[in-house]
């Protein structure tokens, strides 16, 4: 009795052919993939590889100063020291990471667990976390001296906005603050990052583009342990400071207007009629825009108090953000009509006994003035004179001159 092995040999040969075909397909696929990466993706992968070997540190530009027309600096910049953590750059060695954070906590008088909590709860793992703001120069030096042994922890010197005259001109200057989510979505295409600051109101907001300047960066080479070594000068770029903005506001006139207004709720504007230039703009209640710069407890309470003051509304610039009846300023309209068309002789007087009666209604004047001609009525702001003359001018003419 003989075994027929030919069927088994054929089956084995078929399996070998299948395996060789699969191996050939895999080999050809790898060749195609390698060729694609080498030929078509080479530049992209080279750039990515370059980024992995480099560390880019953004350098914010110095914000432009704001001056009055008599060269008084009303918004400038001062030095400030902050401490940041770059989560992705922290040491991968757990012992080294813990020692670094414990030392940082000792220097800042923080608990190690609190620092870890801040890191684990941040949403910006790809960016830096502000751990301590406005630290002393001594603290800045302690952290800087140990930066090589504490990867991912950096103390940075920066400039922050400063308003040397505090409440004075606060509504004119406005304020800056950390960019919010809506602002970030709107301006991210213009190069803004989530940690940036932006002008919110007043001149700071209106001239944000001019004041901001252009950011720079320093590029460092990174070693195998992800520590920064030498700076790559040819790939680094110095920041460009923002433009200075000179206002039409005259500082001495501004002070005079604010002092006249004192602590009375209201607004006052001084203008040059020939050009429309605003020489002074005062509004009260006002506020100190410096409270929006640093995030300490005192500033937090001050901001909270402003937000809750719905009666005084100190954040409102009453000269441009509130509506008021024109009151006695409107007397210039009928007065101009009288002068232009000689509707009423300039010597003609009307007697003011403190009120004017039209039909069955009585309209009061703010005082008893006696006999008043046009010049007297303008000088004393006499309502009764203008009640009488406005009937002669007619509503149509008043509307014409008002327009």
C-alpha positions in Angstrom: 0.0 0.0 0.0 1.5 3.4 -1.1 0.9 6.9 0.3 0.2 9.6 -2.3 2.4 12.5 -1.3 2.0 14.5 -4.5 -1.2 16.2 -3.2 0.5 17.3 0.0 3.5 18.6 -1.9 1.2 20.7 -4.1 -0.6 22.1 -1.0 2.8 23.1 0.6 3.9 24.7 -2.6 0.7 26.7 -2.8 1.2 27.9 0.7 4.8 28.9 0.0 3.6 30.9 -3.1 1.0 32.7 -1.1 3.5 33.6 1.7 6.0 34.8 -0.9 3.3 36.9 -2.6 2.2 38.5 0.7 5.9 39.2 1.6 6.4 40.7 -1.9 3.3 42.9 -1.5 4.5 44.0 2.0 8.0 44.6 0.6 6.7 46.6 -2.3 4.4 48.6 0.0 7.4 49.5 2.2 9.4 50.5 -0.8 6.6 52.8 -2.0 6.1 54.2 1.5 9.8 54.9 1.9 9.9 56.5 -1.5 6.9 58.7 -0.7 8.4 59.8 2.6 11.8 60.5 1.0 10.5 62.3 -2.1 7.2 63.9 -1.3 7.3 64.4 2.5 11.0 65.0 2.9 10.7 68.8 3.5 7.8 68.5 5.9 9.5 65.7 8.0 12.8 67.6 8.0 11.1 70.7 9.4 9.3 68.6 12.0 12.6 66.9 12.9 14.2 70.4 13.1 11.4 71.6 15.5 12.0 68.6 17.8 15.7 69.5 18.0 14.9 73.1 18.7 13.1 75.1 21.4 11.5 78.4 20.3 10.9 81.0 23.0 8.5 83.8 22.1 9.5 87.3 23.0 6.6 89.7 23.4 7.2 93.2 22.0 7.2 96.3 24.2 3.9 98.0 24.0 3.9 101.6 22.6 3.6 104.5 25.0 0.7 106.9 25.1 1.5 110.6 25.4 -0.6 113.8 25.6 0.0 116.7 23.2 2.2 118.4 25.8 4.5 115.3 25.9 3.2 113.9 29.2 3.6 110.1 29.3 0.3 108.7 30.5 0.8 105.0 29.7 4.2 103.4 29.8 5.8 100.0 30.7 7.7 98.8 33.8 9.8 95.7 34.5 8.1 92.6 36.0 9.3 89.1 36.8 7.0 86.1 36.4 7.6 82.3 36.9 6.2 79.9 34.2 6.1 76.1 33.8 6.2 74.5 30.4 4.4 71.1 31.0 5.8 69.4 27.9 9.4 70.4 28.8 9.4 69.1 32.4 11.9 66.3 33.0 10.7 62.8 32.1 12.7 61.5 35.0 10.1 61.5 37.9 12.7 62.0 40.6 14.2 65.0 38.8 10.8 66.5 38.1 9.7 66.2 41.7 12.9 67.7 43.0 12.5 70.6 40.6 8.9 71.3 41.7 9.7 70.9 45.4 12.6 73.5 45.0 10.3 75.8 43.1 7.6 75.5 45.9 10.2 76.3 48.5 11.4 79.4 46.6 7.8 80.6 46.0 6.4 79.5 49.4 4.0 77.1 47.6 3.1 73.6 48.4 4.4 71.0 46.0 1.0 69.4 45.7 -0.5 72.7 44.8 1.9 73.1 41.9 1.2 69.6 40.7 -2.5 70.4 40.9 -2.1 73.5 38.8 -0.2 71.6 36.1 -2.7 68.7 36.0 -5.7 71.0 35.7 -4.4 73.3 33.0 -5.9 73.2 29.5 -2.8 74.7 27.9 -0.4 71.7 28.0 1.2 72.9 24.8 1.9 76.4 26.2 3.3 77.8 29.4 1.4 78.1 32.7 1.8 81.2 34.8 2.7 79.9 38.3 3.8 83.2 40.1 3.4 86.8 39.0 5.4 89.8 39.9 8.0 88.0 42.0 10.9 89.7 43.6 14.2 90.1 41.8 15.9 87.8 44.4 13.3 85.1 43.5 13.9 85.7 39.8 17.7 85.2 40.3 17.3 82.0 42.5 15.2 80.3 39.7 17.3 81.6 36.9 20.6 80.3 38.5 19.1 76.8 38.7 17.3 76.7 35.4 19.7 74.1 33.8 18.8 71.6 36.5 15.0 72.4 36.3 13.9 71.9 32.7 10.4 73.2 32.0 10.6 75.9 34.8 11.6 79.4 33.8 11.6 82.8 35.4 11.1 85.5 32.8 11.7 89.2 32.9 9.0 91.1 31.0 7.5 94.6 30.8 4.0 95.2 32.0 1.7 98.2 31.3 1.7 101.0 33.8 -0.5 104.1 34.2 1.5 106.5 36.3 -1.4 108.9 37.0 -3.7 106.1 38.1 -7.4 107.3 37.9 -6.5 110.3 35.8 -7.6 109.9 32.2 -8.8 106.4 32.9 -11.7 106.5 30.5 -9.6 108.0 27.7 -6.8 105.5 28.1 -9.0 102.4 28.7 -7.4 99.2 29.8 -5.7 96.0 28.6 -6.2 92.5 29.8 -5.7 88.8 29.1 -7.2 87.8 25.8 -10.5 85.9 26.2 -11.8 83.0 24.2 -13.9 85.1 21.8 -11.1 87.6 21.2 -8.7 84.7 20.6 -10.9 83.2 18.0 -11.2 86.6 16.3 -7.5 87.5 16.4 -5.6 84.2 16.3 -5.1 84.6 12.5 -3.2 87.8 13.3 -0.7 85.9 15.4 -2.3 86.3 18.9 -1.8 83.4 21.3 -3.9 82.3 24.3 -1.4 83.9 26.8 -1.4 87.3 25.1 -2.8 90.6 26.3 -4.9 92.8 24.3 -6.4 96.4 24.5 -10.0 96.2 25.7 -11.3 99.8 25.8 -10.4 103.4 25.2 -7.2 104.3 23.3 -5.7 100.9 24.3 -8.5 99.1 22.5 -8.9 101.5 19.5 -5.2 101.6 18.7 -4.4 98.0 19.7 -2.8 97.3 16.3 -0.5 100.3 16.4 0.4 99.9 20.1 1.0 96.1 20.2 4.2 95.9 18.1 5.6 92.7 16.5 6.7 89.7 18.6 10.1 88.1 18.2 11.6 84.8 19.3 14.8 83.1 20.4 15.6 79.6 19.0 17.7 77.3 21.1 19.1 73.9 20.2 17.9 71.0 22.4 20.0 68.1 23.5 19.0 64.4 23.9 17.6 65.1 27.4 15.5 68.0 26.0 17.6 70.6 27.8 18.3 73.9 25.9 21.9 74.5 25.0 23.1 77.2 22.6 21.1 79.8 20.9 20.7 79.7 17.1 21.1 83.4 16.2 20.4 83.1 12.5 16.9 81.7 13.3 16.1 84.1 16.1 14.3 87.4 15.6 14.2 90.5 17.8 10.8 91.9 18.7 9.7 95.3 17.2 8.2 97.7 19.7 4.8 99.2 19.2 4.2 102.7 17.9 3.8 105.6 20.3 0.4 107.2 20.2 0.2 111.0 20.8 -3.2 112.3 21.8 -4.9 115.6 21.2 -5.5 115.7 25.0 -3.7 118.5 26.8 -2.6 117.2 30.2 -3.0 120.5 32.1 -6.5 121.0 30.6 -7.3 117.4 31.4 -6.3 117.9 35.1 -8.3 121.2 35.2 -11.4 119.5 33.8 -11.1 116.6 36.2 -10.6 118.9 39.2 -13.6 121.0 38.2 -15.7 117.9 37.9 -14.3 116.7 41.2 -16.4 113.9 42.7 -19.6 114.9 41.0 -21.2 112.3 38.7 -21.0 113.5 35.1 -18.8 114.2 32.2 -16.9 117.2 30.7 -15.4 117.6 27.3 -13.2 120.5 26.1 -12.9 120.7 22.3 -11.3 123.0 19.7 -14.3 123.9 17.5 -12.3 124.8 14.4 -10.8 121.3 14.2 -12.9 119.1 16.4 -9.9 118.1 18.4 -10.7 116.9 21.9 -8.4 118.7 24.4 -9.8 117.2 27.6 -12.3 114.4 28.4 -13.3 113.8 32.0 -15.8 111.4 33.4 -16.7 110.6 37.0 -16.8 108.1 38.7 -13.5 106.9 37.3 -11.1 104.0 38.1 -7.5 103.0 38.2 -6.7 100.8 35.1 -3.6 99.4 36.9 -5.9 97.0 38.7 -6.3 95.0 35.5 -2.6 94.3 35.1 -1.6 92.1 38.1 -3.7 89.3 39.4 -3.3 89.8 43.2 -6.0 89.8 45.8 -6.2 93.6 46.2 -6.8 94.0 42.4 -9.3 91.2 42.4 -11.4 92.9 45.1 -11.1 96.3 43.3 -12.3 94.8 40.0 -15.1 93.0 41.8 -16.2 96.3 43.4 -16.2 98.1 40.0 -18.3 95.3 38.4 -20.9 95.3 41.2 -21.3 99.1 41.2 -24.4 99.3 39.0 -25.4 102.7 40.5 -22.2 104.7 39.9 -21.1 102.6 36.8 -17.5 103.8 37.1 -16.5 101.9 34.0 -18.8 103.9 31.8 -17.3 106.9 30.0 -20.2 109.3 30.4 -19.0 111.7 27.7 -19.5 109.1 24.9 -21.3 106.1 26.4 -24.3 107.8 28.0 -27.3 109.7 26.6 -28.5 112.9 28.2 -31.0 115.6 27.1 -29.1 118.6 25.6 -30.6 121.0 28.2 -29.4 124.6 28.0 -26.8 123.8 25.3 -29.7 123.7 22.9 -30.3 127.4 23.5 -27.5 128.1 21.0 -29.8 126.8 18.2 -32.6 129.4 18.5 -30.0 132.1 19.5 -28.2 131.4 16.2 -31.5 131.6 14.3 -32.3 135.0 15.9 -28.8 136.3 15.0 -28.9 135.0 11.5 -32.3 136.2 10.5 -32.9 139.1 12.9 -36.2 137.5 14.0 -36.1 139.4 17.3 -34.3 142.7 17.8 -31.3 142.2 19.9 -32.4 144.9 22.3 -35.9 143.3 22.8 -36.4 142.1 26.3 -38.8 139.6 27.9 -39.5 139.6 31.6 -38.6 136.5 33.6 -40.5 135.9 36.8 -39.2 132.4 37.2 -41.7 130.6 34.9 -43.6 130.8 31.6 -47.2 129.9 31.1 -48.4 128.4 27.8 -52.2 127.7 27.7 -52.8 125.8 30.9 -49.2 124.6 31.4 -46.5 126.2 33.4 -42.8 125.9 32.4 -40.3 126.8 35.0 -37.0 128.7 34.7 -34.1 127.8 37.0 -34.2 131.4 38.6 -36.0 134.8 38.5 -34.0 137.0 36.0 -36.2 140.0 35.4 -35.9 141.7 32.0 -33.6 139.8 29.6 -32.4 140.5 26.1 -30.6 137.9 24.0 -27.1 138.6 25.5 -28.5 138.5 29.0 -30.5 135.4 28.3 -27.3 133.6 27.0 -25.2 134.9 30.0 -27.8 133.8 32.6 -29.2 130.8 30.6 -32.7 132.2 31.0 -35.4 129.7 29.9 -38.2 132.3 29.8 -36.5 134.4 27.1 -36.1 131.3 24.8 -39.7 130.1 25.5 -41.0 133.5 24.2 -38.6 133.8 21.2 -38.9 130.1 20.1 -42.6 130.6 19.4 -41.7 133.4 17.0 -38.9 131.4 15.4 -41.3 128.4 14.8 -40.6 124.7 15.2 -39.7 124.3 11.5 -37.0 126.9 11.7 -35.6 125.5 14.9 -35.5 122.0 13.3 -33.7 123.5 10.3 -31.0 125.2 12.4 -30.6 122.2 14.7 -29.9 120.0 11.6 
